Structure formats: C-alpha cells, structure tokens
Amino acid sequence: PDYRLAAGLASGAALVTLGVPVFGALAGLPGLGLAGFLASRTAAVRFVFDHAALEIMTADEGVEGGVRASGRENVAVGCENRWAYDNISEWAMYPSPEAAVLVYFRESQTRPEGQG
C-alpha cells in the first residue's frame, strides 16, 4: 500500500493547525480527519485485477496473497464486488493511473434495478 497521499495531507494539515494562530485548528483539523480516512481505506481496500475481472477485496495479511473476498454482497448493487472486463465500458483513475486516488468505472453487469 502507498500511504504517501495520506502522509502528505496529514503533514500539510498539521503544519496549518500548528502554524496558524487561532484559525489553524479550524482549517487543519478537517484535513487531518481526511488524512486518517484515506489511510484507513488504503490499509483495508485492494483492487485486484486477474485474468478475467476486476474485484474489490479486503486486505488480510493472515491469508495467502494478502487479500480476501469481502464475503458479502454489495448492498448498493445486490451482487459481488467483481466485474468482468468485457462489461466495463468506461474507466478512469484520478489524478493518474500511476498515483490513483479515485477509481471510476462504468459497467453493464449490474442489474438495472440495483443501480440508483
């Protein structure tokens, strides 16, 4: 896992919190909260690309390969967190594939009644 974004955000927010009198805490503490959230998601979530599909899995150092399936349905779409490549029609990684913070993809595998 790459914690550089969370660490950089935490460092910047800490500098603002400690360096700006009075209003530093108001400006910096939300940034520290966001950094903590990003670090927790970085530690817990893995995007796994195999020969047939993209799957979102949970990190688990206790199992072989370091990841495990979530073991539950995605409540928003009513199916597993696995999508075949031929069903993905559009995708993007922001700000870049080398340093992705946000992953977006459009797929046609999910039932229409599960979307919304």
C-alpha positions, 0 to 999 in steps of 0.5 A: 500500500502507498500511504504517501497521499495520506502522509502528505495531507496529514503533514500539510494539515498539521503544519496549518493547525500548528502554524496558524494562530487561532484559525489553524485548528479550524482549517487543519483539523478537517484535513487531518480527519481526511488524512486518517480516512484515506489511510484507513481505506488504503490499509483495508481496500485492494483492487485486484485485477486477474485474468478475467475481472476486476474485484474489490477485496479486503486486505488480510495479511493472515491469508495467502496473497494478502487479500480476501473476498469481502464475503458479502454482497454489495448492498448498493448493487445486490451482487459481488464486488467483481466485474468482468472486463468485457462489461466495463465500458468506461474507466478512469483513475484520478489524478493518474493511473500511476498515483490513483486516488479515485477509481471510476468505472462504468459497467453493464453487469449490474442489474438495472434495478440495483443501480440508483 
